[in-house]
């Protein structure tokens, strides 16, 4: 192993020491920047996504013993500060009044899909807890995947931070999540061209594209979505101040409630203590209140919140890849792939059956399921790539709603299953 070589030569287990915070921070930021560059430059990378690329880069560097598996930078700064700071900024997109008004029937399908994700998590947990062998660990993964398959990577980050499933298990779950998600997106695109689905659903946006009416095209999905936007020094200052304040207030309230209920509570009070003692429940609640009731102030003074928040989550995903020991991924990921496959299949069934019952378009079902499984950016990216320009806005709106309910339902599943 390279780690033993480095240990013999320089007295440590990796080329970059765990204490060399600035070197590690430089590698982490360079890795994320390179991932974003690839995502916006090349179509293949856009389809894989910068988030997955950042995770793969970190996994390779760690398994080659170039960077350490443990560091204060990972545990205290990224997990402890960057993840909580990123979530309030991303939730500023979730103005509930716009969600109800502008999404039409896509919202109905999305909410039905969220129910499907919860049902899939419960089914998968009870089907796999025997062969998996670690019921508590599996419950934590089910909680993470419930959040992820309702809102996306932001919710995965929140649930992973909240339940601390262990670095190896979290990394294996991330690999399984991303593999299954990427495969499912290709399946959804294939559905748009299948005669079976076209014969059972209306598909006006597909018809427009094929008739040549809609001609929207983009360099890559990512480059089209993350185009340059107006931002000032004041915007950056306000974004950081807002984010830190929300996290501070949320931690204070969560800690107060958790302390008042106590560790020995049982039954309903135990649920209350764990649910309302979660900082992410309060971060989500306060962020949505601000986004909904103070949207004018947000639009005027907090430009760039989505970009800053997304970058912070990318840093988290890089750190997730660091402890991904290849042996653990190989031994744990197969069962976790089964878990994610069950959850995705149940979500898909709920979305398409719900769309059929409520007479929604095929495109609504495809984008709503994408928004559940991948979040708003992947849903908007798919709408852009297919030329369904009028669905880009609704895709973003239902996806950002997923940021909200994903944290609530992910926490609920964790508590109910004993995470």
N, C-alpha and C positions, 0 to 999 in steps of 0.2 A: 504494500500500500504506500501511496505517496506520503501519507501522514507520518508513517514511521521514518521515511527518508528525511522529511523536514524536521522531525523530532531529533534525529541523530545529528543533523547538520546545524541547526540553529536553536535547538532546545525547545521547540514548540510543535504543535500538531498540524499547523497550516502555514503556508507561506506568509500570509498576513496575520499578525497576532490579534487575538480577541481584544486586547487592550488598545490597539492602534485604531481608535475610533475614526479619525479623519480619513485614513486610508480606506476603511470599510465604507464610510459614508460616500467617499468619492466613487468607489466601485459600484455601490448601490445606485447612486444618481446617474452615473454613466450607463449602467445596464438598463435603467428605466428609459433614459433619453434615447439610447440606441433602439430599444424596443418600439418606442413611439415613432422614431424615424422610419424604421422598417414598415410599421403598420400603415403609415401615411404615404410611403413611397411605392410599395409593391402590393399587387392584388393578392398574392398568396399569403403575405403577412397580414393583410387586412382581414382575410377570411379566418386566419388562425387567431388573430387579435393580439395587440401589444401586451395585454395582461398575461396571456399564456406564454408569450415570448420572454417576458421578464422573469416569470417563474422558471422557465427552462434554463435561462442563462444562469440564474442563481443556483439551480440544482446541479448544473454541470460544474460550476466553479467550486461548490462545496464538496462534491464527490471527488474532484481532483485535488482536494485539500489546498486550494488556493486561498479560500476564505474560511474562517472558522464556523462551526455549527452554532456555537453559543457566543453571545456578546451582549454587553450592556446596551449597545445601540439597538439590537433587535428587541430585547425583552422590555427595557424600560422606556426607550424613546419611541420606537415604532409602535409596538403593541400598546404601551401605556399612554402615549400622547398623540401620535400621528393618526391612528385609526379613529379615536374619538373626535379629533378635530375635523377630519375629513367628512364625516357623516352629516353634521349640521349644514355644511356648505352645499352638499349634494341635495339635501332635502329642501333647500330654498326653492327648488324647481316645482315643488308640490303644492301649488295653490289649489285647494280642494274645490273652490268655486269654478275654476276653469275646467277641472277634471270632469265634474258633473255636466258642465254645459257643452263642452267641445268634443267629447269622445264618442258620442252616439252609442250604437249597439256594441262597439268594440269593448266598452267598459263592462257590459253584461257578460260577454264571453270571458274577459279577463278575470272577473270576480268568480265566475264558475270554475275557471281553471285554478284559481287560488284554493278553492275548496277541494278540487281534485288533488292538488299538491299535498294538502294536509292529510287527506284520506290515503294517498300513496305512501306518505311517511309512516303512518300507523300500520298499514298492511306490510310494508317492507320491514319494519322493526320486528313485528311479531313473527314474520316468516324467517328472518335471518338471525335472531338473537341466539338461537341454539348453536348453529354452526359457527357463528362469529366468536362466541365464547366470552365476550365482554359486553354485557347488557348496558352498563353505564356508558361505556365508550361509544357503543352503537347509538344510544339515545342522544348523546352529544352530537354525533355526526348527523343523525336524523333532524335534530334541531337546526344545525348549520345548513343542511340541504333544504329544509323547509323555508328558511329565510332566503336562501339563494334562488330557489325555484319559485319564488313569488316576486322577488324584487331584483335579484342579481347579486353580483359580487360584493356590493356594499353591505348587504344583509349577511352574507357569508362572513365577512370581516367582523361584523358586530357580534354574531353568535359565536364565532371562534374565539373572540376576545372574552366574551362573557362566560363561556363554559370551559375554556382551557382544556380541550380534549387531549392535549399532549402534542408535541411538535411532530412526531412521526405520523401519528394518526391524522392530524390536521393536514399535513402535507400529502398523505396518501389520498385523503378525501378530496383535496384540491385537484390532484391529478385525475382521479375518477370523474369528478365534476366536469372538468374541462374537456376530457376525452368524450364523454357522453354528450355534453352540450354541443361540441363542434359537430359530432355525427348527426345529432338531431336537427341542426340547422340545415344540413344538406337534405335531410328527409323532408323538412317543411318546404324547401324550395322545390323538391321533386313533386310534392303534393300539388303545387300550383299548376303543373303541367299534365297531371294524370286525368284521364277521361272519367274515371270513377268519381273523383271529387268535383270535377267540372259539371258532371251530369246531376249531381245532388245539391249543388250550391250555386247561387248567382255569383258572377265574378266580373263586375263592371270594370274594375281597374285593369285586370288582365286583358280584357277586350280592348280597352283604350290603348294599351301599350302595343298590342298586336296589330291594331288598326293604324298605328303610327301617330295617334293623337297626342300621347304623352311621350316626350322626347328627353326627359330629364336624364342626364348622365353625369358621372362624377369620376374623378381620377381614381380614387379608391373610396370605399365606404367611409373609412376613418377620416381621410383628408376632407371629404365633403362635409362630414359632420363637424369636425373640429377646425373649421375655417377661422381665420384671424378675426378677433373681436375687439371692440373698444374697451380699454381698461386704463385706469389712472392710479397714481400712488395712493390717493385717498381711498379708492376701491379696495386696494390690497390691505391697507390699514384697517378699514372697517370690517372686511371679511375676517381677518385674523382676530380682531377684538370681539366680533360677534361669536365666532366659533368657540374661542376660549371661554367666554362668559357662559354660553349655553352648557358647555361641558362641566364647568365649575358648579353652576347652580344645580344641574342634573345629578352630579355626584353627591352634592350635599343633601338633596332631598332623598335620593335613593339610600344613602347611608343612614339618614335619620329614620326612615321607615324600617329598614332592615334591622337596625339596632332596637327599635321599639318593639318589633314583633319577636325578635330573639331567635337563636339557633335551635331551640328545643320545641318550637311550635309544630303542631300537627294539623292534618286535615286542611280545612279551608284557610285557616290562618297561615299555614305553611305556604300555601299557594299565594296568598296575598303578600307575604314577606318576600318570596322569591320573585314574583312578577313585578310588584311595585318597588322592590328593592333593586331592580335592574336599572343602571344608569342609562341604558340604551332605550328603555321605554320612555324615560323622561326626556332624553335628547330628541327622540322622535316626536313626542308630543309638543314640546316647546317649539321645535323647528317648524312643524306644520302650522301651529298657531301663527307664528311670525309670517310664514309664506302665504297664508290665506288672508289674514286680517291686516297685514302691513305690506301687501304686495307692491304698492306704489313706491314706498320707501326702499324696498328691496331692489326694484327695477332701476331706481335712480341712483342708489348709493352702493350697491353690492355687485357691480359688474365683475365677471370673471370667477364667480363663486363655483360654478360647475367645473371649470378648468382646474382651479386650485384644488378642489375636493377630489377630482379624478386623479390628479397627479399624486396626491397623498395616498390614495387607495392603491395606486400602482406601486408605490414604495412598499406598502404592506404586502402586496402579492409577491414582490421580489423576496422579502423576508420569509414568506411562506415556503418558497422553494428551497431555502437554505438547508433546513434539516431533513429534506426529502431523501433519506437513505434509499438507494436503489433496491436493496433487499426488502426493506419494509414496504416500499411501493408495490413490488412484485407480489409479496405475500398478502398484503392487506387490500390492495386495490381491486383484485378480482371480485371479492364479496361486496366491496363498496361500489363497484361498477354495477353489480346486480341490484343493489339498493337504489342507486340513481336511475337505473333503467326502469325499475318498477315505478318510481315516482314520476318519471317523465312520461311513461306510457299511460298511467292513470290521468295525469294532467292532460295529455293529448286527447284521451277519450272524453273527458269532461268538456274540454274546449269544443271539440267538433260536434259532439252530441248536443251540447248546449246551443251552439250556433245553428244547428239544424232545427232544434225546437223553437228557437226565437227568430228563425228566418233571417239569420245574419249572412253576410257575404262570405265567400271562401277566404278572401283577403283578410277580413276581420278575424276569422278563426286562426289563420296562420300568424298574423302579427301579434294577436293577443297571447297565443301560446309562446311565441318567441319572447315577448315582454316578460312573461312569467319566468321562463327558464333562464334567460340571459340578461334581462334588465332593459332599460330604455334605450341605451346606446346601440345594442345589437338589434333591437326591434326597429329603431329608426334607420340603422344601417341596412337592414334587409329591405325596408320599404324603398330606400334610395336606390339600392342595387337593382331592384325589380322595376323601377320606374313608377312606383305608386306614390307619386309626390303628395297627393292630398291626405295620405295616411301617416306622413312623417310626424306631424304635430300630435295627432291622437296617440301614436305609438309612444312618443316621449311622455305624454301626460299619464297614460295608464301605467307605463313603466315606473314613473316617479311615484305614483300611488303605491306601487308594489314596494318601494323603499319603506313606506310607512307601515302597511299592514304586514309586511314580511318580518319586521322586528317583533311586532306583537305576537303573531302566530308562531314564529320560531321560538320565542320565549315560552309560549304556552305549551308547545309540543315538548320542549326540554323539560319543563316542570312535570307534565303529565306522564312522560315516559321514564322519569327518574334520572335525568342527566346530572 
